[in-house]
């Protein structure tokens, strides 16, 4: 009787373990907790990569993968900022945006004479959203913004 009970316990334990085993256990990956797919960092990052146009203002947003093995991106942009004379500022590169599935996050970092904190949300291969907050620039620039990126 003890052997049958032990075998039943092991069978139930194996069943629960197999139901909870996943091939992709990297939270940043699109396939996180998937039982049928493998983690694919390049696929997760590639959807963001490209030359995008920010609106309003038609400003450039160039997104590239980092050269390390992290779920991270680099973004080159001016977020539509001008030099005060109506001329677009030269875009700068903001490094190491951390990617978690369909979102890329930039923690507060230096940006021109102020700081920026931002999130890019992937929607489709032709449309993304960007939410960012500028600080340290003064009025009227210090504010939070929600804009569209398109290809």
DOSEDREN-820574 format. One record per residue (C-alpha): residue number from 1; x, y, z. Coordinates in Angstrom, 1 decimal, decimal comma, padded with zeros to 4 digits. Layout:
REM DOSEDREN-820574
(r NUM (X Y Z))
...
This chain:
REM DOSEDREN-820574
(r 1 (000,0 000,0 000,0))
(r 2 (002,9 002,4 000,8))
(r 3 (004,4 001,7 -002,6))
(r 4 (001,1 002,5 -004,4))
(r 5 (000,8 005,7 -002,4))
(r 6 (004,4 006,8 -003,1))
(r 7 (003,9 006,0 -006,8))
(r 8 (000,7 008,1 -006,9))
(r 9 (002,4 010,9 -005,1))
(r 10 (005,3 010,9 -007,6))
(r 11 (003,0 010,7 -010,6))
(r 12 (000,9 013,7 -009,4))
(r 13 (004,1 015,6 -008,5))
(r 14 (005,5 015,0 -012,0))
(r 15 (002,2 016,1 -013,6))
(r 16 (002,3 019,4 -011,7))
(r 17 (006,0 019,9 -012,4))
(r 18 (005,5 019,3 -016,2))
(r 19 (002,5 021,7 -016,3))
(r 20 (004,7 024,4 -014,8))
(r 21 (007,9 023,9 -016,8))
(r 22 (008,4 026,4 -019,6))
(r 23 (011,1 026,6 -022,2))
(r 24 (011,4 030,4 -022,0))
(r 25 (011,9 031,7 -018,5))
(r 26 (013,4 035,1 -019,4))
(r 27 (010,8 037,7 -018,4))
(r 28 (012,0 040,2 -021,0))
(r 29 (011,4 037,9 -023,9))
(r 30 (008,2 037,9 -026,0))
(r 31 (007,9 034,2 -025,4))
(r 32 (008,2 034,4 -021,6))
(r 33 (006,5 031,4 -020,0))
(r 34 (005,8 029,7 -023,3))
(r 35 (005,7 026,0 -023,4))
(r 36 (006,2 025,7 -027,1))
(r 37 (008,6 028,5 -028,1))
(r 38 (012,2 029,2 -027,2))
(r 39 (013,5 032,6 -026,0))
(r 40 (014,6 034,7 -028,9))
(r 41 (016,3 038,0 -027,8))
(r 42 (016,9 039,1 -031,4))
(r 43 (013,2 038,6 -032,3))
(r 44 (012,1 040,5 -029,2))
(r 45 (014,4 043,4 -030,0))
(r 46 (014,1 043,5 -033,8))
(r 47 (010,5 044,7 -033,8))
(r 48 (011,7 048,1 -032,4))
(r 49 (014,7 048,5 -034,7))
(r 50 (014,4 051,0 -037,5))
(r 51 (014,0 054,6 -038,5))
(r 52 (010,9 056,0 -037,1))
(r 53 (009,3 059,5 -037,3))
(r 54 (007,9 061,1 -034,2))
(r 55 (004,7 063,1 -034,3))
(r 56 (004,0 066,0 -033,8))
(r 57 (007,0 067,8 -035,2))
(r 58 (008,3 065,1 -037,6))
(r 59 (011,4 064,4 -035,5))
(r 60 (013,7 061,4 -036,1))
(r 61 (013,9 058,3 -033,9))
(r 62 (016,5 055,8 -034,9))
(r 63 (016,5 052,6 -032,9))
(r 64 (019,3 050,0 -032,9))
(r 65 (020,1 047,0 -030,8))
(r 66 (023,0 047,2 -028,3))
(r 67 (026,1 045,1 -028,9))
(r 68 (025,7 043,2 -025,7))
(r 69 (023,6 040,2 -024,8))
(r 70 (021,0 042,1 -022,9))
(r 71 (017,5 043,0 -023,8))
(r 72 (018,5 046,6 -024,5))
(r 73 (018,2 049,2 -027,3))
(r 74 (019,9 052,5 -028,2))
(r 75 (017,7 055,4 -029,4))
(r 76 (019,0 058,4 -031,4))
(r 77 (016,6 061,4 -031,3))
(r 78 (016,0 065,0 -030,5))
(r 79 (012,3 064,4 -029,4))
(r 80 (011,4 067,4 -031,5))
(r 81 (013,4 069,9 -029,5))
(r 82 (014,7 073,0 -031,2))
(r 83 (017,6 075,4 -030,5))
(r 84 (015,4 078,3 -029,6))
(r 85 (015,6 079,7 -033,1))
(r 86 (013,3 077,1 -034,6))
(r 87 (016,1 074,9 -035,8))
(r 88 (016,0 071,2 -034,9))
(r 89 (018,7 070,1 -032,4))
(r 90 (021,2 067,6 -033,5))
(r 91 (019,9 064,2 -032,4))
(r 92 (021,7 062,4 -029,5))
(r 93 (021,9 058,8 -028,6))
(r 94 (020,2 057,6 -025,5))
(r 95 (021,8 054,2 -024,5))
(r 96 (020,5 051,1 -022,8))
(r 97 (016,8 051,2 -023,0))
(r 98 (015,7 048,1 -021,2))
(r 99 (013,2 046,0 -023,1))
(r 100 (010,4 043,9 -021,5))
(r 101 (008,3 042,2 -024,2))
(r 102 (006,6 045,1 -026,1))
(r 103 (008,0 048,0 -024,1))
(r 104 (011,3 049,7 -023,9))
(r 105 (012,1 051,8 -020,8))
(r 106 (014,7 054,6 -020,3))
(r 107 (015,3 055,6 -016,7))
(r 108 (016,0 059,3 -016,1))
(r 109 (019,1 060,3 -018,0))
(r 110 (020,9 063,4 -019,2))
(r 111 (019,4 064,9 -022,4))
(r 112 (020,9 068,1 -023,7))
(r 113 (020,8 070,6 -020,7))
(r 114 (018,1 068,7 -018,9))
(r 115 (016,9 065,1 -018,3))
(r 116 (014,5 062,7 -020,0))
(r 117 (012,7 059,6 -018,8))
(r 118 (010,7 057,6 -021,4))
(r 119 (008,8 054,5 -022,5))
(r 120 (008,3 053,2 -026,0))
(r 121 (005,4 050,8 -026,6))
(r 122 (005,4 048,6 -029,7))
(r 123 (002,0 048,4 -031,4))
(r 124 (002,8 047,2 -034,9))
(r 125 (005,5 047,2 -037,5))
(r 126 (004,4 050,7 -038,6))
(r 127 (003,2 052,2 -035,3))
(r 128 (004,6 052,7 -031,8))
(r 129 (003,8 055,1 -028,9))
(r 130 (006,3 057,1 -026,9))
(r 131 (005,7 058,6 -023,5))
(r 132 (008,4 060,8 -022,0))
(r 133 (009,0 063,4 -019,4))
(r 134 (011,4 066,3 -019,8))
(r 135 (012,8 068,0 -016,7))
(r 136 (015,5 070,7 -016,1))
(r 137 (014,7 072,6 -019,3))
(r 138 (012,4 075,1 -017,8))
(r 139 (009,0 076,4 -019,0))
(r 140 (007,4 075,5 -021,4))
(r 141 (009,4 072,3 -022,0))
(r 142 (009,3 070,6 -018,6))
(r 143 (006,3 068,4 -018,9))
(r 144 (005,1 064,8 -019,8))
(r 145 (004,3 064,0 -023,4))
(r 146 (002,5 061,1 -025,3))
(r 147 (003,3 060,9 -029,0))
(r 148 (003,2 058,6 -031,9))
(r 149 (006,2 057,0 -033,8))
(r 150 (005,6 055,7 -037,3))
(r 151 (007,6 054,2 -040,2))
